[in-house]
Structure formats: C-alpha cells, structure tokens
Amino acid sequence: MPRKYFRKIMPNVDKVREVKALSMFGDTLFHPALWHLNRRSAAGGVAVGLFCGLVPGPLQMLAAAIVCVFWRVNLPLALVTTLYTNPITIVPLYLVAYELGGFALGARALVTPPALPEWEWTNLAGSMKAMGDWTMNLGAPLALGLPLLASLLAVSGYLTVRGIWSVYLRRAWHARRKRLRA
C-alpha cells in the first residue's frame, strides 16, 4: 500500500523531464534514486522535508532538493513534506523552537518572547519586515531551537515512515502466507 499510494500521487519523472526550466540541471535531478520508492528513500525524503521545512524564508524547497540530490532520497516526497510550514503554522513552530532552544541553553525561567506584530494586509512589506524583526528579537534560543526542532522532526518522521512501512509489509506477508496455506 505505501508504494501504491505514493506512486499514485507522485509525478512521473518523464513528465518532469519535459519541463524546459529544469533542463539546465542536466541529469542531476533525474537520477533514478531521487524518484525510486522504497522504505529508505521514502523515509529519507520525509525526513529531509521535515528538516528543511524549518529553513527560514522561501528557500525550503531549494534546500530540500539540494539535500535530496546529495543523499539520494526521494525528491518529490521531500518537496511535498516541506509544505507543513506555512503562514499559519510557522509562528507556533518558531515558538516551540524558541522554548526548546531556551530549555537546551538551560534558561530556568524563560523570558517571554516579544509580542507578535500585527499583520496588515494593506502593508505587506511592512508586515513582513515586522515579522522578520520579531524573529530576530528571539535571539539565541531560536537560533539553537530551530536546528534542534528540525532534527527532532526529521528523526521522528524517518522512524514513523519506516515503522508504518514495516508494519504494512509484515501484515502483507502474513496475509500472503495465510492465502498460500488455504
């Protein structure tokens, strides 16, 4: 089931190869390991996506693609997995990272983080600058907490996918043995 499910939602590598903008990367993005589905590559792709999802700014997918090429794990899964961070989830994730970083630094009584700036849809540039200033004011706890949280998410994602895949395979083997005996 995992492989069948992922194959249904994954893009076909031949269709992606037809995109002219990707031709400048040559065969790097089309290495078979980046599109292959097995326990290791799927779990690795999810882990890379979870880790790179906390990369600040719009560089998450680029970072995920680079890491996938380097580690030869599933590229489409990594790119889709980075989407867990969005304008709604990024602030709670950064606050969790701030708390985690403060805990790791040994701060007994964490200073409460500065108040969130008001988001003004009429002044997007000003709102984005205010959000950036807010992030910079979080300081050392956030700087340590982000990689810690990203690592924890990546490890838990990797182990979860490997575990679910293994449980599925064991059940499938058991059902197959049962069918063969009957």
LOZAFI-105703 format. One record per residue (C-alpha): residue number from 1; chain; x, y, z. Coordinates in steps of 0.2 Angstrom, whole numbers, plus 5000, padded with zeros to 4 digits. Example, Ala and Ser with C-alpha at 12.3 -4.5 7.8 and 13.67 -1.06 7.14 Angstrom:
# residues 2
LONU    n  chain     x     y     z
LONU    1      A  5062  4978  5039
LONU    2      A  5068  4995  5036
***
This chain:
# residues 182
LONU    n  chain     x     y     z
LONU    1      A  5000  5000  5000
LONU    2      A  5013  5013  5004
LONU    3      A  5022  5011  4987
LONU    4      A  5005  5010  4978
LONU    5      A  4999  5026  4987
LONU    6      A  5014  5036  4984
LONU    7      A  5015  5031  4966
LONU    8      A  4998  5037  4963
LONU    9      A  5002  5055  4970
LONU   10      A  5020  5056  4964
LONU   11      A  5023  5065  4947
LONU   12      A  5030  5054  4933
LONU   13      A  5049  5058  4930
LONU   14      A  5046  5058  4911
LONU   15      A  5033  5072  4913
LONU   16      A  5045  5082  4924
LONU   17      A  5059  5079  4912
LONU   18      A  5049  5089  4899
LONU   19      A  5049  5105  4909
LONU   20      A  5061  5116  4900
LONU   21      A  5067  5126  4915
LONU   22      A  5074  5110  4923
LONU   23      A  5085  5106  4908
LONU   24      A  5099  5117  4915
LONU   25      A  5102  5104  4929
LONU   26      A  5105  5090  4917
LONU   27      A  5103  5073  4923
LONU   28      A  5106  5078  4941
LONU   29      A  5088  5080  4946
LONU   30      A  5083  5064  4936
LONU   31      A  5094  5051  4945
LONU   32      A  5084  5036  4947
LONU   33      A  5087  5036  4966
LONU   34      A  5078  5053  4968
LONU   35      A  5062  5045  4961
LONU   36      A  5063  5027  4967
LONU   37      A  5051  5022  4981
LONU   38      A  5057  5010  4994
LONU   39      A  5057  5011  5013
LONU   40      A  5074  5020  5014
LONU   41      A  5071  5033  5001
LONU   42      A  5053  5037  5006
LONU   43      A  5058  5039  5024
LONU   44      A  5073  5049  5020
LONU   45      A  5063  5060  5009
LONU   46      A  5050  5064  5023
LONU   47      A  5065  5067  5035
LONU   48      A  5073  5079  5023
LONU   49      A  5057  5088  5020
LONU   50      A  5053  5089  5039
LONU   51      A  5071  5096  5042
LONU   52      A  5071  5108  5028
LONU   53      A  5054  5114  5031
LONU   54      A  5061  5125  5045
LONU   55      A  5074  5133  5034
LONU   56      A  5069  5152  5035
LONU   57      A  5062  5161  5021
LONU   58      A  5057  5154  5004
LONU   59      A  5072  5143  5002
LONU   60      A  5064  5127  5010
LONU   61      A  5061  5118  4994
LONU   62      A  5078  5123  4986
LONU   63      A  5087  5116  5002
LONU   64      A  5076  5100  5002
LONU   65      A  5081  5097  4983
LONU   66      A  5099  5100  4987
LONU   67      A  5100  5088  5001
LONU   68      A  5090  5075  4992
LONU   69      A  5102  5076  4977
LONU   70      A  5117  5074  4990
LONU   71      A  5109  5060  5000
LONU   72      A  5099  5051  4985
LONU   73      A  5082  5051  4994
LONU   74      A  5065  5053  4986
LONU   75      A  5064  5071  4979
LONU   76      A  5045  5073  4977
LONU   77      A  5041  5067  4995
LONU   78      A  5054  5079  5002
LONU   79      A  5047  5094  4992
LONU   80      A  5029  5090  4997
LONU   81      A  5034  5087  5015
LONU   82      A  5041  5105  5017
LONU   83      A  5024  5112  5015
LONU   84      A  5020  5108  5033
LONU   85      A  5027  5126  5036
LONU   86      A  5015  5139  5030
LONU   87      A  5010  5156  5037
LONU   88      A  4998  5148  5049
LONU   89      A  5010  5135  5056
LONU   90      A  5027  5145  5056
LONU   91      A  5024  5156  5071
LONU   92      A  5019  5141  5083
LONU   93      A  5033  5131  5076
LONU   94      A  5045  5145  5079
LONU   95      A  5038  5147  5097
LONU   96      A  5041  5129  5100
LONU   97      A  5059  5131  5094
LONU   98      A  5061  5146  5105
LONU   99      A  5056  5136  5120
LONU  100      A  5066  5121  5115
LONU  101      A  5082  5132  5112
LONU  102      A  5079  5140  5129
LONU  103      A  5077  5123  5138
LONU  104      A  5093  5117  5129
LONU  105      A  5103  5133  5134
LONU  106      A  5097  5130  5152
LONU  107      A  5087  5145  5155
LONU  108      A  5077  5141  5170
LONU  109      A  5064  5155  5168
LONU  110      A  5062  5159  5150
LONU  111      A  5059  5176  5146
LONU  112      A  5043  5178  5137
LONU  113      A  5045  5180  5118
LONU  114      A  5041  5198  5112
LONU  115      A  5023  5200  5107
LONU  116      A  5018  5196  5089
LONU  117      A  5017  5210  5077
LONU  118      A  5000  5215  5069
LONU  119      A  4999  5209  5052
LONU  120      A  4992  5222  5040
LONU  121      A  4986  5216  5023
LONU  122      A  4987  5233  5016
LONU  123      A  5005  5235  5020
LONU  124      A  5013  5218  5016
LONU  125      A  5031  5224  5015
LONU  126      A  5029  5232  5032
LONU  127      A  5021  5217  5040
LONU  128      A  5035  5205  5033
LONU  129      A  5048  5217  5040
LONU  130      A  5040  5217  5057
LONU  131      A  5039  5198  5057
LONU  132      A  5057  5197  5052
LONU  133      A  5061  5209  5066
LONU  134      A  5051  5199  5078
LONU  135      A  5060  5183  5073
LONU  136      A  5077  5192  5075
LONU  137      A  5072  5198  5093
LONU  138      A  5070  5179  5098
LONU  139      A  5089  5178  5098
LONU  140      A  5100  5163  5104
LONU  141      A  5086  5152  5110
LONU  142      A  5078  5152  5092
LONU  143      A  5095  5150  5084
LONU  144      A  5098  5134  5094
LONU  145      A  5080  5128  5094
LONU  146      A  5077  5128  5076
LONU  147      A  5090  5115  5071
LONU  148      A  5085  5105  5087
LONU  149      A  5067  5105  5082
LONU  150      A  5071  5102  5064
LONU  151      A  5082  5087  5069
LONU  152      A  5068  5080  5081
LONU  153      A  5055  5082  5067
LONU  154      A  5067  5073  5054
LONU  155      A  5071  5059  5066
LONU  156      A  5053  5056  5071
LONU  157      A  5047  5057  5053
LONU  158      A  5060  5045  5047
LONU  159      A  5056  5032  5061
LONU  160      A  5037  5034  5058
LONU  161      A  5038  5031  5040
LONU  162      A  5050  5016  5042
LONU  163      A  5038  5009  5056
LONU  164      A  5022  5011  5046
LONU  165      A  5031  5003  5031
LONU  166      A  5037  4989  5041
LONU  167      A  5020  4986  5049
LONU  168      A  5012  4986  5032
LONU  169      A  5025  4974  5025
LONU  170      A  5023  4962  5040
LONU  171      A  5004  4962  5038
LONU  172      A  5005  4959  5019
LONU  173      A  5017  4944  5021
LONU  174      A  5006  4937  5035
LONU  175      A  4991  4939  5023
LONU  176      A  5001  4931  5009
LONU  177      A  5006  4916  5020
LONU  178      A  4988  4914  5025
LONU  179      A  4982  4914  5007
LONU  180      A  4995  4902  5001
LONU  181      A  4991  4889  5016
LONU  182      A  4972  4890  5011
***
